[in-house]
Amino acid sequence: MTIKAVERLKRKITVENLWIYILKIIMDHGEIRGYDARKYLREEYDIKVPAITTYTVIYRMEREGLIKKISNGEKYYKITEKGYEAFKQGINLIKELLSKLVLNNSVRDKTNSSNQFIDENKT
């Protein structure tokens, strides 16, 4: 069963925030081309986006100073210090949000009057 709210959430944390994935890809693989970014998004994160979307995000990232273009006959991109800082801040924000939403990987069972916690990993 597909829940629309979950699908929207998935889109928000993947497609609408490709920049953080692209920074991680550059950190893992070194200098990359736009084509490489799209390929790794698909292979490593199962994020399938049109080429134009990937290139638009890369253009914005370059304009914001998160990555820098290097020309070796082809356009390659590398991460900048500002990019490292943005990645670090983004990851810290995600960790902070998760820690507020999740307590010891448990979900409170609202149907249980004693407010016991159910460990979802055991089900």
N, CA, C and O atoms as a Tinker XYZ file with bonds, in Angstrom:
   492  protein
     1  N      0.841000   -1.177000    0.000000    73     2
     2  CA     0.000000    0.000000    0.000000    64     1     3
     3  C      0.891000    1.247000    0.000000    63     2     4     5
     4  O      1.748000    1.410000    0.868000    81     3
     5  N      0.678000    2.101000   -0.966000    73     3     6
     6  CA     1.421000    3.347000   -1.058000    64     5     7
     7  C      0.683000    4.433000   -0.287000    63     6     8     9
     8  O     -0.500000    4.682000   -0.517000    81     7
     9  N      1.385000    5.063000    0.613000    73     7    10
    10  CA     0.819000    6.165000    1.388000    64     9    11
    11  C      1.377000    7.453000    0.794000    63    10    12    13
    12  O      2.593000    7.637000    0.732000    81    11
    13  N      0.494000    8.340000    0.359000    73    11    14
    14  CA     0.917000    9.566000   -0.318000    64    13    15
    15  C      1.870000   10.406000    0.523000    63    14    16    17
    16  O      2.829000   10.971000   -0.002000    81    15
    17  N      1.616000   10.489000    1.803000    73    15    18
    18  CA     2.476000   11.287000    2.680000    64    17    19
    19  C      3.902000   10.749000    2.683000    63    18    20    21
    20  O      4.859000   11.523000    2.689000    81    19
    21  N      4.047000    9.425000    2.680000    73    19    22
    22  CA     5.377000    8.808000    2.674000    64    21    23
    23  C      6.062000    9.060000    1.335000    63    22    24    25
    24  O      7.264000    9.322000    1.294000    81    23
    25  N      5.317000    8.983000    0.255000    73    23    26
    26  CA     5.877000    9.272000   -1.074000    64    25    27
    27  C      6.359000   10.718000   -1.155000    63    26    28    29
    28  O      7.420000   10.988000   -1.717000    81    27
    29  N      5.582000   11.649000   -0.596000    73    27    30
    30  CA     6.005000   13.058000   -0.578000    64    29    31
    31  C      7.272000   13.226000    0.243000    63    30    32    33
    32  O      8.185000   13.945000   -0.163000    81    31
    33  N      7.335000   12.570000    1.394000    73    31    34
    34  CA     8.520000   12.647000    2.239000    64    33    35
    35  C      9.739000   12.120000    1.496000    63    34    36    37
    36  O     10.804000   12.736000    1.518000    81    35
    37  N      9.578000   10.978000    0.839000    73    35    38
    38  CA    10.691000   10.393000    0.088000    64    37    39
    39  C     11.196000   11.374000   -0.966000    63    38    40    41
    40  O     12.405000   11.549000   -1.118000    81    39
    41  N     10.289000   12.010000   -1.688000    73    39    42
    42  CA    10.691000   12.976000   -2.712000    64    41    43
    43  C     11.423000   14.164000   -2.085000    63    42    44    45
    44  O     12.422000   14.640000   -2.625000    81    43
    45  N     10.926000   14.632000   -0.957000    73    43    46
    46  CA    11.553000   15.787000   -0.297000    64    45    47
    47  C     12.977000   15.473000    0.161000    63    46    48    49
    48  O     13.864000   16.320000    0.050000    81    47
    49  N     13.202000   14.265000    0.673000    73    47    50
    50  CA    14.537000   13.949000    1.199000    64    49    51
    51  C     15.462000   13.346000    0.153000    63    50    52    53
    52  O     16.617000   13.042000    0.449000    81    51
    53  N     14.971000   13.169000   -1.060000    73    51    54
    54  CA    15.842000   12.665000   -2.131000    64    53    55
    55  C     15.902000   13.686000   -3.258000    63    54    56    57
    56  O     16.834000   14.489000   -3.318000    81    55
    57  N     14.940000   13.664000   -4.131000    73    55    58
    58  CA    14.959000   14.485000   -5.347000    64    57    59
    59  C     15.076000   15.975000   -5.039000    63    58    60    61
    60  O     15.800000   16.688000   -5.734000    81    59
    61  N     14.391000   16.449000   -4.031000    73    59    62
    62  CA    14.399000   17.881000   -3.742000    64    61    63
    63  C     15.610000   18.320000   -2.923000    63    62    64    65
    64  O     15.757000   19.502000   -2.611000    81    63
    65  N     16.466000   17.381000   -2.578000    73    63    66
    66  CA    17.710000   17.709000   -1.871000    64    65    67
    67  C     18.888000   16.936000   -2.455000    63    66    68    69
    68  O     19.713000   16.390000   -1.722000    81    67
    69  N     18.954000   16.898000   -3.770000    73    67    70
    70  CA    20.031000   16.168000   -4.448000    64    69    71
    71  C     21.413000   16.695000   -4.090000    63    70    72    73
    72  O     22.392000   15.951000   -4.145000    81    71
    73  N     21.504000   17.958000   -3.728000    73    71    74
    74  CA    22.809000   18.568000   -3.467000    64    73    75
    75  C     23.603000   17.792000   -2.430000    63    74    76    77
    76  O     24.814000   17.627000   -2.580000    81    75
    77  N     22.949000   17.313000   -1.384000    73    75    78
    78  CA    23.689000   16.623000   -0.324000    64    77    79
    79  C     24.199000   15.266000   -0.810000    63    78    80    81
    80  O     25.282000   14.830000   -0.418000    81    79
    81  N     23.424000   14.604000   -1.658000    73    79    82
    82  CA    23.858000   13.333000   -2.246000    64    81    83
    83  C     25.016000   13.565000   -3.215000    63    82    84    85
    84  O     25.975000   12.793000   -3.236000    81    83
    85  N     24.929000   14.616000   -4.009000    73    83    86
    86  CA    25.994000   14.913000   -4.972000    64    85    87
    87  C     27.287000   15.268000   -4.245000    63    86    88    89
    88  O     28.365000   14.853000   -4.671000    81    87
    89  N     27.199000   16.022000   -3.164000    73    87    90
    90  CA    28.409000   16.312000   -2.380000    64    89    91
    91  C     29.023000   15.025000   -1.845000    63    90    92    93
    92  O     30.241000   14.855000   -1.898000    81    91
    93  N     28.207000   14.126000   -1.335000    73    91    94
    94  CA    28.706000   12.845000   -0.814000    64    93    95
    95  C     29.347000   12.025000   -1.929000    63    94    96    97
    96  O     30.382000   11.394000   -1.718000    81    95
    97  N     28.745000   12.029000   -3.102000    73    95    98
    98  CA    29.313000   11.304000   -4.242000    64    97    99
    99  C     30.685000   11.863000   -4.593000    63    98   100   101
   100  O     31.623000   11.101000   -4.830000    81    99
   101  N     30.812000   13.186000   -4.628000    73    99   102
   102  CA    32.116000   13.793000   -4.928000    64   101   103
   103  C     33.120000   13.446000   -3.836000    63   102   104   105
   104  O     34.281000   13.166000   -4.132000    81   103
   105  N     32.691000   13.459000   -2.587000    73   103   106
   106  CA    33.591000   13.104000   -1.485000    64   105   107
   107  C     34.066000   11.662000   -1.621000    63   106   108   109
   108  O     35.222000   11.362000   -1.324000    81   107
   109  N     33.191000   10.771000   -2.063000    73   107   110
   110  CA    33.537000    9.352000   -2.189000    64   109   111
   111  C     34.339000    9.032000   -3.444000    63   110   112   113
   112  O     35.192000    8.145000   -3.424000    81   111
   113  N     34.071000    9.747000   -4.534000    73   111   114
   114  CA    34.655000    9.382000   -5.829000    64   113   115
   115  C     35.646000   10.401000   -6.377000    63   114   116   117
   116  O     36.248000   10.164000   -7.425000    81   115
   117  N     35.828000   11.508000   -5.708000    73   115   118
   118  CA    36.729000   12.534000   -6.228000    64   117   119
   119  C     36.027000   13.371000   -7.279000    63   118   120   121
   120  O     34.802000   13.489000   -7.266000    81   119
   121  N     36.781000   13.944000   -8.173000    73   119   122
   122  CA    36.209000   14.788000   -9.219000    64   121   123
   123  C     35.277000   13.962000  -10.104000    63   122   124   125
   124  O     35.606000   12.843000  -10.500000    81   123
   125  N     34.113000   14.530000  -10.405000    73   123   126
   126  CA    33.121000   13.809000  -11.217000    64   125   127
   127  C     32.563000   14.718000  -12.307000    63   126   128   129
   128  O     32.651000   15.943000  -12.223000    81   127
   129  N     31.992000   14.096000  -13.320000    73   127   130
   130  CA    31.241000   14.810000  -14.355000    64   129   131
   131  C     29.763000   14.769000  -13.975000    63   130   132   133
   132  O     29.363000   13.990000  -13.111000    81   131
   133  N     28.963000   15.599000  -14.615000    73   131   134
   134  CA    27.525000   15.582000  -14.371000    64   133   135
   135  C     26.929000   14.216000  -14.637000    63   134   136   137
   136  O     26.072000   13.744000  -13.889000    81   135
   137  N     27.387000   13.581000  -15.709000    73   135   138
   138  CA    26.913000   12.238000  -16.046000    64   137   139
   139  C     27.200000   11.265000  -14.904000    63   138   140   141
   140  O     26.357000   10.438000  -14.558000    81   139
   141  N     28.401000   11.370000  -14.318000    73   139   142
   142  CA    28.780000   10.484000  -13.212000    64   141   143
   143  C     27.862000   10.686000  -12.013000    63   142   144   145
   144  O     27.457000    9.722000  -11.364000    81   143
   145  N     27.538000   11.939000  -11.722000    73   143   146
   146  CA    26.657000   12.229000  -10.585000    64   145   147
   147  C     25.322000   11.517000  -10.762000    63   146   148   149
   148  O     24.818000   10.889000   -9.832000    81   147
   149  N     24.756000   11.617000  -11.952000    73   147   150
   150  CA    23.469000   10.969000  -12.226000    64   149   151
   151  C     23.588000    9.451000  -12.110000    63   150   152   153
   152  O     22.704000    8.794000  -11.560000    81   151
   153  N     24.668000    8.907000  -12.624000    73   151   154
   154  CA    24.895000    7.456000  -12.569000    64   153   155
   155  C     25.000000    6.982000  -11.116000    63   154   156   157
   156  O     24.373000    5.991000  -10.740000    81   155
   157  N     25.789000    7.684000  -10.303000    73   155   158
   158  CA    25.962000    7.281000   -8.907000    64   157   159
   159  C     24.686000    7.502000   -8.089000    63   158   160   161
   160  O     24.403000    6.732000   -7.172000    81   159
   161  N     23.920000    8.539000   -8.409000    73   159   162
   162  CA    22.634000    8.733000   -7.728000    64   161   163
   163  C     21.755000    7.510000   -7.922000    63   162   164   165
   164  O     21.094000    7.043000   -6.993000    81   163
   165  N     21.760000    7.004000   -9.138000    73   163   166
   166  CA    20.938000    5.834000   -9.473000    64   165   167
   167  C     21.494000    4.574000   -8.818000    63   166   168   169
   168  O     20.753000    3.815000   -8.195000    81   167
   169  N     22.802000    4.353000   -8.960000    73   167   170
   170  CA    23.419000    3.109000   -8.485000    64   169   171
   171  C     23.526000    3.023000   -6.967000    63   170   172   173
   172  O     23.265000    1.968000   -6.388000    81   171
   173  N     23.904000    4.116000   -6.322000    73   171   174
   174  CA    24.191000    4.077000   -4.888000    64   173   175
   175  C     22.999000    4.455000   -4.009000    63   174   176   177
   176  O     22.898000    4.001000   -2.869000    81   175
   177  N     22.101000    5.283000   -4.536000    73   175   178
   178  CA    20.994000    5.771000   -3.713000    64   177   179
   179  C     19.622000    5.453000   -4.302000    63   178   180   181
   180  O     18.601000    5.821000   -3.721000    81   179
   181  N     19.587000    4.782000   -5.437000    73   179   182
   182  CA    18.339000    4.434000   -6.122000    64   181   183
   183  C     17.476000    5.670000   -6.374000    63   182   184   185
   184  O     16.251000    5.627000   -6.261000    81   183
   185  N     18.144000    6.772000   -6.716000    73   183   186
   186  CA    17.457000    8.015000   -7.047000    64   185   187
   187  C     17.537000    8.181000   -8.561000    63   186   188   189
   188  O     18.614000    8.364000   -9.128000    81   187
   189  N     16.383000    8.115000   -9.194000    73   187   190
   190  CA    16.318000    8.219000  -10.656000    64   189   191
   191  C     15.719000    9.571000  -11.015000    63   190   192   193
   192  O     14.540000    9.826000  -10.769000    81   191
   193  N     16.536000   10.424000  -11.593000    73   191   194
   194  CA    16.079000   11.753000  -11.992000    64   193   195
   195  C     16.502000   12.014000  -13.436000    63   194   196   197
   196  O     17.484000   11.444000  -13.912000    81   195
   197  N     15.765000   12.871000  -14.126000    73   195   198
   198  CA    16.164000   13.227000  -15.487000    64   197   199
   199  C     17.521000   13.942000  -15.491000    63   198   200   201
   200  O     17.903000   14.579000  -14.508000    81   199
   201  N     18.228000   13.828000  -16.592000    73   199   202
   202  CA    19.541000   14.472000  -16.710000    64   201   203
   203  C     19.443000   15.969000  -16.439000    63   202   204   205
   204  O     20.308000   16.533000  -15.769000    81   203
   205  N     18.406000   16.613000  -16.949000    73   203   206
   206  CA    18.270000   18.060000  -16.770000    64   205   207
   207  C     18.180000   18.431000  -15.294000    63   206   208   209
   208  O     18.685000   19.477000  -14.889000    81   207
   209  N     17.547000   17.594000  -14.494000    73   207   210
   210  CA    17.447000   17.853000  -13.053000    64   209   211
   211  C     18.824000   17.817000  -12.414000    63   210   212   213
   212  O     19.176000   18.699000  -11.631000    81   211
   213  N     19.603000   16.794000  -12.750000    73   211   214
   214  CA    20.958000   16.674000  -12.200000    64   213   215
   215  C     21.801000   17.883000  -12.581000    63   214   216   217
   216  O     22.473000   18.464000  -11.728000    81   215
   217  N     21.773000   18.265000  -13.844000    73   215   218
   218  CA    22.587000   19.390000  -14.304000    64   217   219
   219  C     22.118000   20.715000  -13.713000    63   218   220   221
   220  O     22.935000   21.599000  -13.451000    81   219
   221  N     20.826000   20.860000  -13.503000    73   219   222
   222  CA    20.306000   22.076000  -12.872000    64   221   223
   223  C     20.815000   22.189000  -11.439000    63   222   224   225
   224  O     21.228000   23.265000  -11.006000    81   223
   225  N     20.786000   21.081000  -10.705000    73   223   226
   226  CA    21.274000   21.081000   -9.322000    64   225   227
   227  C     22.773000   21.373000   -9.299000    63   226   228   229
   228  O     23.236000   22.158000   -8.472000    81   227
   229  N     23.528000   20.754000  -10.191000    73   227   230
   230  CA    24.974000   20.997000  -10.257000    64   229   231
   231  C     25.253000   22.469000  -10.562000    63   230   232   233
   232  O     26.145000   23.066000   -9.960000    81   231
   233  N     24.505000   23.050000  -11.482000    73   231   234
   234  CA    24.672000   24.468000  -11.813000    64   233   235
   235  C     24.434000   25.336000  -10.574000    63   234   236   237
   236  O     25.209000   26.251000  -10.293000    81   235
   237  N     23.365000   25.046000   -9.842000    73   235   238
   238  CA    23.069000   25.820000   -8.625000    64   237   239
   239  C     24.155000   25.635000   -7.574000    63   238   240   241
   240  O     24.546000   26.587000   -6.897000    81   239
   241  N     24.638000   24.406000   -7.442000    73   239   242
   242  CA    25.690000   24.135000   -6.458000    64   241   243
   243  C     26.955000   24.910000   -6.804000    63   242   244   245
   244  O     27.622000   25.445000   -5.919000    81   243
   245  N     27.280000   24.969000   -8.083000    73   243   246
   246  CA    28.459000   25.728000   -8.514000    64   245   247
   247  C     28.252000   27.217000   -8.257000    63   246   248   249
   248  O     29.152000   27.899000   -7.766000    81   247
   249  N     27.074000   27.714000   -8.587000    73   247   250
   250  CA    26.754000   29.125000   -8.380000    64   249   251
   251  C     26.818000   29.503000   -6.899000    63   250   252   253
   252  O     27.214000   30.617000   -6.555000    81   251
   253  N     26.427000   28.568000   -6.021000    73   251   254
   254  CA    26.453000   28.826000   -4.575000    64   253   255
   255  C     27.829000   28.593000   -3.961000    63   254   256   257
   256  O     28.034000   28.869000   -2.779000    81   255
   257  N     28.768000   28.089000   -4.750000    73   255   258
   258  CA    30.123000   27.874000   -4.255000    64   257   259
   259  C     30.332000   26.561000   -3.525000    63   258   260   261
   260  O     31.333000   26.401000   -2.826000    81   259
   261  N     29.404000   25.609000   -3.672000    73   259   262
   262  CA    29.551000   24.312000   -3.005000    64   261   263
   263  C     30.498000   23.393000   -3.769000    63   262   264   265
   264  O     31.168000   22.545000   -3.180000    81   263
   265  N     30.543000   23.572000   -5.081000    73   263   266
   266  CA    31.447000   22.805000   -5.936000    64   265   267
   267  C     32.120000   23.767000   -6.905000    63   266   268   269
   268  O     31.673000   24.897000   -7.100000    81   267
   269  N     33.204000   23.290000   -7.508000    73   267   270
   270  CA    33.960000   24.115000   -8.450000    64   269   271
   271  C     34.191000   23.315000   -9.721000    63   270   272   273
   272  O     34.517000   22.130000   -9.674000    81   271
   273  N     34.016000   23.982000  -10.862000    73   271   274
   274  CA    34.214000   23.333000  -12.155000    64   273   275
   275  C     35.704000   23.310000  -12.488000    63   274   276   277
   276  O     36.418000   24.296000  -12.308000    81   275
   277  N     36.144000   22.165000  -12.975000    73   275   278
   278  CA    37.520000   21.991000  -13.441000    64   277   279
   279  C     37.419000   21.507000  -14.877000    63   278   280   281
   280  O     36.708000   20.541000  -15.152000    81   279
   281  N     38.107000   22.150000  -15.782000    73   279   282
   282  CA    38.057000   21.718000  -17.181000    64   281   283
   283  C     39.316000   20.957000  -17.542000    63   282   284   285
   284  O     40.423000   21.494000  -17.505000    81   283
   285  N     39.126000   19.709000  -17.888000    73   283   286
   286  CA    40.195000   18.860000  -18.419000    64   285   287
   287  C     39.729000   18.341000  -19.775000    63   286   288   289
   288  O     39.797000   17.141000  -20.043000    81   287
   289  N     39.262000   19.237000  -20.619000    73   287   290
   290  CA    38.627000   18.820000  -21.854000    64   289   291
   291  C     37.146000   18.597000  -21.632000    63   290   292   293
   292  O     36.327000   18.965000  -22.475000    81   291
   293  N     36.795000   17.997000  -20.505000    73   291   294
   294  CA    35.406000   17.801000  -20.093000    64   293   295
   295  C     35.182000   18.597000  -18.814000    63   294   296   297
   296  O     36.134000   19.016000  -18.157000    81   295
   297  N     33.921000   18.798000  -18.471000    73   295   298
   298  CA    33.601000   19.504000  -17.225000    64   297   299
   299  C     33.607000   18.513000  -16.074000    63   298   300   301
   300  O     32.788000   17.596000  -16.027000    81   299
   301  N     34.526000   18.702000  -15.159000    73   299   302
   302  CA    34.573000   17.926000  -13.923000    64   301   303
   303  C     34.289000   18.877000  -12.775000    63   302   304   305
   304  O     34.528000   20.081000  -12.870000    81   303
   305  N     33.778000   18.322000  -11.695000    73   303   306
   306  CA    33.453000   19.132000  -10.530000    64   305   307
   307  C     34.122000   18.548000   -9.302000    63   306   308   309
   308  O     34.222000   17.332000   -9.140000    81   307
   309  N     34.580000   19.453000   -8.436000    73   307   310
   310  CA    35.138000   19.029000   -7.152000    64   309   311
   311  C     34.478000   19.845000   -6.051000    63   310   312   313
   312  O     33.956000   20.933000   -6.293000    81   311
   313  N     34.508000   19.314000   -4.861000    73   311   314
   314  CA    33.877000   19.968000   -3.716000    64   313   315
   315  C     34.787000   21.082000   -3.201000    63   314   316   317
   316  O     36.011000   20.972000   -3.263000    81   315
   317  N     34.183000   22.146000   -2.697000    73   315   318
   318  CA    34.918000   23.263000   -2.110000    64   317   319
   319  C     34.825000   23.175000   -0.582000    63   318   320   321
   320  O     34.101000   22.341000   -0.039000    81   319
   321  N     35.561000   24.039000    0.088000    73   319   322
   322  CA    35.462000   24.096000    1.554000    64   321   323
   323  C     34.032000   24.432000    1.981000    63   322   324   325
   324  O     33.512000   23.874000    2.947000    81   323
   325  N     33.409000   25.348000    1.249000    73   323   326
   326  CA    32.019000   25.699000    1.544000    64   325   327
   327  C     31.115000   24.480000    1.349000    63   326   328   329
   328  O     30.151000   24.296000    2.092000    81   327
   329  N     31.421000   23.658000    0.363000    73   327   330
   330  CA    30.662000   22.433000    0.126000    64   329   331
   331  C     30.797000   21.457000    1.279000    63   330   332   333
   332  O     29.814000   20.858000    1.715000    81   331
   333  N     32.043000   21.295000    1.782000    73   331   334
   334  CA    32.255000   20.423000    2.946000    64   333   335
   335  C     31.446000   20.927000    4.139000    63   334   336   337
   336  O     30.818000   20.144000    4.853000    81   335
   337  N     31.469000   22.236000    4.344000    73   335   338
   338  CA    30.746000   22.814000    5.479000    64   337   339
   339  C     29.236000   22.620000    5.321000    63   338   340   341
   340  O     28.546000   22.292000    6.286000    81   339
   341  N     28.728000   22.822000    4.109000    73   339   342
   342  CA    27.295000   22.624000    3.860000    64   341   343
   343  C     26.905000   21.168000    4.099000    63   342   344   345
   344  O     25.855000   20.891000    4.677000    81   343
   345  N     27.754000   20.238000    3.652000    73   343   346
   346  CA    27.476000   18.814000    3.860000    64   345   347
   347  C     27.425000   18.504000    5.352000    63   346   348   349
   348  O     26.504000   17.840000    5.828000    81   347
   349  N     28.417000   18.988000    6.077000    73   347   350
   350  CA    28.484000   18.747000    7.524000    64   349   351
   351  C     27.246000   19.311000    8.227000    63   350   352   353
   352  O     26.647000   18.637000    9.065000    81   351
   353  N     26.869000   20.532000    7.890000    73   351   354
   354  CA    25.688000   21.139000    8.508000    64   353   355
   355  C     24.414000   20.385000    8.132000    63   354   356   357
   356  O     23.532000   20.194000    8.969000    81   355
   357  N     24.321000   19.960000    6.878000    73   355   358
   358  CA    23.153000   19.202000    6.432000    64   357   359
   359  C     23.018000   17.883000    7.169000    63   358   360   361
   360  O     21.929000   17.523000    7.615000    81   359
   361  N     24.126000   17.161000    7.298000    73   359   362
   362  CA    24.108000   15.877000    8.009000    64   361   363
   363  C     23.768000   16.086000    9.481000    63   362   364   365
   364  O     23.002000   15.313000   10.056000    81   363
   365  N     24.329000   17.123000   10.090000    73   363   366
   366  CA    24.011000   17.406000   11.493000    64   365   367
   367  C     22.531000   17.733000   11.674000    63   366   368   369
   368  O     21.924000   17.325000   12.664000    81   367
   369  N     21.949000   18.462000   10.731000    73   367   370
   370  CA    20.520000   18.763000   10.792000    64   369   371
   371  C     19.694000   17.485000   10.698000    63   370   372   373
   372  O     18.737000   17.305000   11.452000    81   371
   373  N     20.062000   16.600000    9.776000    73   371   374
   374  CA    19.344000   15.328000    9.628000    64   373   375
   375  C     19.452000   14.503000   10.906000    63   374   376   377
   376  O     18.460000   13.935000   11.363000    81   375
   377  N     20.651000   14.434000   11.485000    73   375   378
   378  CA    20.839000   13.687000   12.736000    64   377   379
   379  C     19.982000   14.270000   13.858000    63   378   380   381
   380  O     19.354000   13.535000   14.620000    81   379
   381  N     19.965000   15.594000   13.947000    73   379   382
   382  CA    19.185000   16.261000   14.989000    64   381   383
   383  C     17.693000   15.957000   14.827000    63   382   384   385
   384  O     17.006000   15.660000   15.804000    81   383
   385  N     17.204000   16.032000   13.602000    73   383   386
   386  CA    15.793000   15.735000   13.349000    64   385   387
   387  C     15.466000   14.289000   13.682000    63   386   388   389
   388  O     14.438000   14.005000   14.297000    81   387
   389  N     16.340000   13.375000   13.275000    73   387   390
   390  CA    16.105000   11.959000   13.575000    64   389   391
   391  C     16.107000   11.697000   15.075000    63   390   392   393
   392  O     15.295000   10.918000   15.573000    81   391
   393  N     17.017000   12.344000   15.792000    73   391   394
   394  CA    17.062000   12.112000   17.238000    64   393   395
   395  C     15.796000   12.628000   17.917000    63   394   396   397
   396  O     15.382000   12.094000   18.947000    81   395
   397  N     15.183000   13.657000   17.351000    73   395   398
   398  CA    13.930000   14.166000   17.911000    64   397   399
   399  C     12.745000   13.274000   17.555000    63   398   400   401
   400  O     11.788000   13.167000   18.322000    81   399
   401  N     12.811000   12.637000   16.392000    73   399   402
   402  CA    11.699000   11.805000   15.930000    64   401   403
   403  C     11.758000   10.375000   16.438000    63   402   404   405
   404  O     10.727000    9.714000   16.563000    81   403
   405  N     12.956000    9.896000   16.729000    73   403   406
   406  CA    13.143000    8.487000   17.073000    64   405   407
   407  C     13.822000    8.393000   18.435000    63   406   408   409
   408  O     14.806000    9.085000   18.697000    81   407
   409  N     13.294000    7.542000   19.289000    73   407   410
   410  CA    13.884000    7.310000   20.599000    64   409   411
   411  C     14.295000    5.855000   20.670000    63   410   412   413
   412  O     13.436000    4.976000   20.747000    81   411
   413  N     15.597000    5.581000   20.647000    73   411   414
   414  CA    16.119000    4.216000   20.718000    64   413   415
   415  C     15.488000    3.282000   19.686000    63   414   416   417
   416  O     15.186000    2.128000   19.992000    81   415
   417  N     15.291000    3.776000   18.476000    73   415   418
   418  CA    14.705000    2.982000   17.387000    64   417   419
   419  C     13.353000    2.391000   17.764000    63   418   420   421
   420  O     12.987000    1.319000   17.280000    81   419
   421  N     12.624000    3.070000   18.609000    73   419   422
   422  CA    11.325000    2.576000   19.061000    64   421   423
   423  C     10.227000    3.543000   18.663000    63   422   424   425
   424  O     10.468000    4.727000   18.425000    81   423
   425  N      9.031000    3.019000   18.597000    73   423   426
   426  CA     7.850000    3.824000   18.320000    64   425   427
   427  C      6.856000    3.566000   19.439000    63   426   428   429
   428  O      6.589000    2.416000   19.790000    81   427
   429  N      6.315000    4.625000   19.992000    73   427   430
   430  CA     5.358000    4.475000   21.087000    64   429   431
   431  C      4.071000    3.867000   20.544000    63   430   432   433
   432  O      3.524000    4.330000   19.543000    81   431
   433  N      3.602000    2.834000   21.213000    73   431   434
   434  CA     2.351000    2.177000   20.832000    64   433   435
   435  C      1.212000    2.923000   21.511000    63   434   436   437
   436  O      0.998000    2.770000   22.713000    81   435
   437  N      0.485000    3.725000   20.752000    73   435   438
   438  CA    -0.596000    4.540000   21.313000    64   437   439
   439  C     -1.764000    3.689000   21.814000    63   438   440   441
   440  O     -2.577000    4.165000   22.606000    81   439
   441  N     -1.854000    2.447000   21.365000    73   439   442
   442  CA    -2.963000    1.595000   21.799000    64   441   443
   443  C     -2.689000    0.935000   23.138000    63   442   444   445
   444  O     -3.607000    0.400000   23.759000    81   443
   445  N     -1.462000    0.963000   23.587000    73   443   446
   446  CA    -1.096000    0.312000   24.838000    64   445   447
   447  C     -1.223000    1.326000   25.968000    63   446   448   449
   448  O     -0.531000    2.345000   25.974000    81   447
   449  N     -2.098000    1.049000   26.913000    73   447   450
   450  CA    -2.367000    2.008000   27.981000    64   449   451
   451  C     -1.177000    2.237000   28.900000    63   450   452   453
   452  O     -1.105000    3.271000   29.564000    81   451
   453  N     -0.249000    1.300000   28.951000    73   451   454
   454  CA     0.904000    1.479000   29.833000    64   453   455
   455  C      2.044000    2.223000   29.132000    63   454   456   457
   456  O      3.137000    2.347000   29.684000    81   455
   457  N      1.786000    2.723000   27.902000    73   455   458
   458  CA     2.784000    3.482000   27.149000    64   457   459
   459  C      4.092000    2.731000   26.959000    63   458   460   461
   460  O      5.172000    3.318000   27.018000    81   459
   461  N      3.985000    1.442000   26.732000    73   459   462
   462  CA     5.172000    0.639000   26.435000    64   461   463
   463  C      5.710000    1.032000   25.066000    63   462   464   465
   464  O      4.985000    1.581000   24.236000    81   463
   465  N      6.967000    0.750000   24.845000    73   463   466
   466  CA     7.572000    1.010000   23.549000    64   465   467
   467  C      7.688000   -0.288000   22.778000    63   466   468   469
   468  O      7.987000   -1.338000   23.347000    81   467
   469  N      7.453000   -0.208000   21.497000    73   467   470
   470  CA     7.575000   -1.362000   20.614000    64   469   471
   471  C      8.831000   -1.169000   19.785000    63   470   472   473
   472  O      8.979000   -0.159000   19.097000    81   471
   473  N      9.722000   -2.121000   19.848000    73   471   474
   474  CA    10.936000   -2.061000   19.044000    64   473   475
   475  C     10.599000   -2.591000   17.663000    63   474   476   477
   476  O     10.314000   -3.779000   17.507000    81   475
   477  N     10.627000   -1.729000   16.662000    73   475   478
   478  CA    10.249000   -2.132000   15.310000    64   477   479
   479  C     11.232000   -3.113000   14.699000    63   478   480   481
   480  O     10.887000   -3.803000   13.740000    81   479
   481  N     12.429000   -3.194000   15.218000    73   479   482
   482  CA    13.413000   -4.131000   14.684000    64   481   483
   483  C     13.077000   -5.571000   15.037000    63   482   484   485
   484  O     13.586000   -6.494000   14.401000    81   483
   485  N     12.230000   -5.778000   16.039000    73   483   486
   486  CA    11.886000   -7.130000   16.478000    64   485   487
   487  C     10.704000   -7.696000   15.718000    63   486   488   489
   488  O     10.431000   -8.894000   15.799000    81   487
   489  N      9.991000   -6.843000   14.973000    73   487   490
   490  CA     8.809000   -7.328000   14.254000    64   489   491
   491  C      9.139000   -7.780000   12.868000    63   490   492
   492  O      8.253000   -8.216000   12.134000    81   491
